[in-house]
């Protein structure tokens, strides 16, 4: 819509079409970036005796792999108004407004997807290191990250108007116009890759330790699904098992895998004093609609999660639970529930996914793995159907 204050009129924008974003590029001339996902245009507005006129100065077809499909308030204008930066999956997407080129800066799994802009070429990021969260300054031109001093740890980055940074912990806030770096700048890609490698090595060691413990433990003769596989072990009511067979599950059952790094943070985790972001067990809902074949559900995460299974008429045959930290499952008490290890994955591909898949196949055998859904911070999934 175009609201003309001089004439007191509100009219449909002639160039809006299906575009849903409008970002101001300049006041004189009056130019906005208008678009949605992969269809963008720089639009200039001029006043004439007939009213406000709009003309497309330049069309910007964005590469299909990196369309902008996130809330407008999370889109940042950088490099003198020539670059868009925005959350994209678990990383930061970017669009060059001069060329239409698009891509992403990989920041996961070391950095959180929340970030704040400090100037035309720098963003504040928060690291996810379990040893202690920290704030970093990311130079988008040099592709380096530098630790920032004198900022609270375990914080969440948010934007407040045009201010540089806003960090929230419980009910405490920090707002500032200047950040001071400490230490040496490090290559972004190497920092992320080194941390990802360390996570893989940690998971591998966990699997090795679990296999050693399983080999040393007596093997139960109970069939899968009997009471001996359910007990109170401190792992969300799920008992570990070494039996790789789903003896009571149909051979034509379909396996659906869901993975997250952590559950989505809610208002309580952001605003309640004494509630820490670390090791907080958050709900992730998994909806299972009716399906023609039995369903085996695989749930995996790094952080503790309370998986809330909502069965809407499916033949739910079993739930397999895997994760680095203990999680729990509610809503699936009528089916066998089995903890299968510590592997987890929130993206299709890579070592984490392959480790999880191998662990799953040890229990499901030749049953078809029909789907995998994953995201860094999840709240709800719909599987099967």
N, C-alpha and C positions, 0 to 999 in steps of 0.2 A: 504494500500500500504506500501511497505518497500523501502525506499530510501537508497541505499548503496553509501555513499560518496567515499569510497575507490575504488570501481569498477565503479562508475558512472552509476549505474543501478537503475531503479525503477520497482519493480515487485509487483504483487498482493500478499497481505498477505495471507499465506496458512491457517490461522485460523480465518480470519475475518468473513466469512460467511455473516450473516445478522447483525452482530454487528457493531455499529456505534460510540461507545465511546472508547477512549484510554487514560488512566490516568496513569502517571508514578508513580510507587511504589518505585523503587530504581534504582540507577545507576550501582552498582556492588553488586550482579549480575544485569544485565539489565532486569528489570521486569516491565511489564505494566499490568494494569487491562483493559481487553478488553471485551466489551459487549454492550448490549442494553436491556432495560426493565428488563426481568426476566431471561436472559441468559447471565451469566458472567463467565469469566475464567481469572486466573492469568497466564500470558504468559511470559516465559523467552526466551531471545534472546542471541545467542552465535555466534561468528564468526568462520567459518570453511574455509578450502581451496575452498569450493564450494560457499561460500558467507555467508550471515546471515541466520541462521536457527532459527526457532521458535518452541517451545514446550510448551504445556499446563501443568503447574505445578499443578493446582488445578481447578476443575470446581465448580462454585458457582450458583446453581439454586436458584433464589430469590423467596421468597413467592409471590404468584400471586397478593395479595392485595396491594403490595407496590413496584411495578416495577419502575425503573428509566426511565422517559421519558421526560426529560427536557434538555435545552441547556447544553453542556458539561462544559462551563465556570462557571456554577452555582453549579457544583458538588464539594464538599469540601472533602479533605482527612484529617481525624482526628485520634486521639488516636494512634499516631505512625504508621500511614498508615494502621490501621486495621479497620477503620470505614469510611463509606461514609455518608455525610449529604447533603441534597438537598431540594429545595422547592418542596412540594407535596400538591397539592390542596391549602388549606389555612393554612397548617401546615408545619412542617419540617419532611421529611422522612429520615430514616437512614437504612443502611445495614451493618451488621457485616461481614467483609471479612473473619473472621476465621471460622464462623459457617454457614454463609449464611442466618442467621436469619434477619428479616426485620420488621420494624414498623414505627411509627411516634410519634413525640413529638407534642402534641396539644398546639398551641400557639394562635389560633384564638378563639374569636374575639379581644382579648386585644392587641395582637402584630401583626405587619405587616409581610407579607411573605418575604420581603427583609431583608437579614441579611449579616453580614460580619464576617470573622474569625479573632480572635485576637491571639489565640495560639492553642495548640493541643487539648484543652478541653473547650474552651470558644468561644461563638459567641456574637456579638453585635446585639441586637434587638431594634426595635422602637415601642413604644406603640401607640395605636390608640385612646387613651382617648380624647374625644372632649374637655375636660377641659384644655388640653395641652399635646402635644406629648413630649415624653422623651425617652432617650436612656438607655438601660439596658444591663448588662453583664449576659449571660446565661451559667451556668456551666452544661455541658452535663452529667458529672458524678454524681454530687450532685443533679441535677435536681432543681436548685435554680436560681433565678434571683435577681440581685442587681443593683440599680440605679447607673449610671455613671455620674460624675460631669464634669463641664467645657466643655460641648459639646453643640453646638447650638440646639435649639428646632425646631420642624417642619422640620425635615431633612429626606433625603432618603439615605439609606445605599447602597453603592456600593463597589466592590473590585477593587483595583489597584495593579496588579501584586501580589507580596508577602507582600505588606504593610498591616498593621493590619486593617485600617479602612479608609473609604472615605465617607464623608457625604456632600450632596449637597442641597443647598437652593438657589433658583433663580440662580445667577451666582457665588455664593460663594461656596468654597470648603474647606473641612478640611481633612488633611491627617496626620495620626499620627502613632507612633510605640508603644504608651503606653496609657492606659486608667486608670483612678483612680476611684475606687468605692466610693460611699457615702451611708450611711445608712446600714441597716441590710439586709442580704439575706432573700428572701422569697421563699416559695415553689412555683414552677412554676405552678403546677396543681391547687393549691388553688387560686393563683392569677388570673388565667384565669377563673376558675369556679366562683369566686366571681364577677368578672366583667360581665360575661355572665348572672349571676343571676340578677345583677343590671339592665342590659339592658332589661331583661324580665320584671322586675318590672316596669321599665319606660314605656315599651310598654303597659303593662296592664293598667297603670294609664292613658295613652293616650287613650286607648280604652274606659275606664270608662268615661273619660271626654267627649269623642266624643259621647258616648251613652246618657249622660246626656244632652248635647247640642242638640242632635237630638230629644230627648223626649220633650224638652222645645220649640223647633222650630215648627212653623205651617207646616203642611204637604201639599205639593203642589199636586194638582189633575192632573197635567200634566203627560202624558204618557212618559215612558222612550224613549229617542231619540228626544224629542221635544226641541225647542230652550231654554226652561227654564232650562234645565240641562247643558247648555253651557253658560258660562258667564265669566266675568273678575273678578277673586277673588284674584289674586296674587299667585295662586297655579298652575302656568304654564297654565293658560287659562282653568282650569277645575273646575267645581262647585261641591261642596259636595251635596249629595242627600241622602234621607232616604228611597226611594222607593226600596224594595228588589227585585222587579220583572223585568225581561227583557221582557217586554210585546211584543215587536216587533221582538224578536229573536226566531228562530225555536227551538222547544223542543229537536231536535236531534243534536243541535250544540255541538261541542267539545270545552272544555276549556283547554287552554295551558298556563301554568304559567312560568314566567321567573323572577329570582331574583338575585340581586347583593348587596353587601355592598356599592360599589362605582364603578364609571366608571374607565376604565383604564387610567392611567396617560400617557400623550403624551409628545413630546419634548417641547411643549410650556409651559406646566405646570412645567417642570423641569428646563427650562432655561430662561424664561422671567421674568425680574425683576418686582416685584409688583404683580405677580400672585401667590396667596396663595393656598396651597393644601387643606385648610379647606373651606368647603361650595362651592367649585368650581363645577359648573354644567358641567359634561363631557358627551359626546355622547356615547350611547350604541345602536348598530344597531340590530334590530330584523327582520330577513328575514322570510316571510310567503309564502311558495310555494303553488301551487294549491293543494286543498284538496277536497274530495268528499262531505264533510259535512261543514256547516258553522263553523266558528272559533270565539271563544271569547278569547281575549288575555288579560292575567293578568300580569301587570308589577309592580315589587316592588323593593324598594331600601332603604337603610339607608341614604346615602348622596344624595344630589340633582343630578338628572340625566336628560339629554335630551334624551328621548327614540326616536330613529329614526326608524320608522316602514316602511319596504320595502315590500309592498304587490305585489307578483309576480303572481297574478291570483287567490288567495284564495277568498272564500266567507267570508271576514272579517265582522263579525256581530256587534262587540262591543269591546271596550278597557276599562278595569278596571284598575285604577291606585291606588297604595297604597305605602306609604312610611313614614318614620320618618320625613324627610325634604321634602319640596315641590319639585316636579319634573314636567317635561313637556313632551309632546308627539308631534312629527311632523310626517307627512306622513300618518295620519289617519283621516284627516278632514272630510271624507265622511261618517264616521260611528260614532255612539254615543260614547262619552268619559265620563267616570264617575269616580270620586274619591271616594274610598270606605273606607278609613281609614288610619291608620298609621302603621299597621302591615307590616313586611317585613321578607323575609327569603332568604338566599343564599345557604342553604343546606337542603336536604330532611331529615326530621325527626327533633325532638326537639321541644321546646316550640314555637320558632319563626315560624316554618313551620306550626304547628298546629293552631296558632293564625291566620296566613294568610289564611289558608284553611277554617277555620270557617267563616272568614270575606267574603271570596269569595262565599261560599255556601249560605250565606244570600242573595246574589244577583242572583246567577245562579241556585239555587234550585237543582233539580235532574239531571241537565245536567252533562254529564260525564266529570270529570277532567282527561284528557287524558295523560298529561305529565307535568313534572316540571323540569326545568333546572336552575341551580344556580352556582355561583362562587363568591369568595370574590371580585375580581376586574375584571369586565367583559368588553368586547369590542364588541362582535358579537355573536348572537345566530341564529340558524335556527330551526323553530318550525313547527309542523304539517307535511303536505305532505303525 
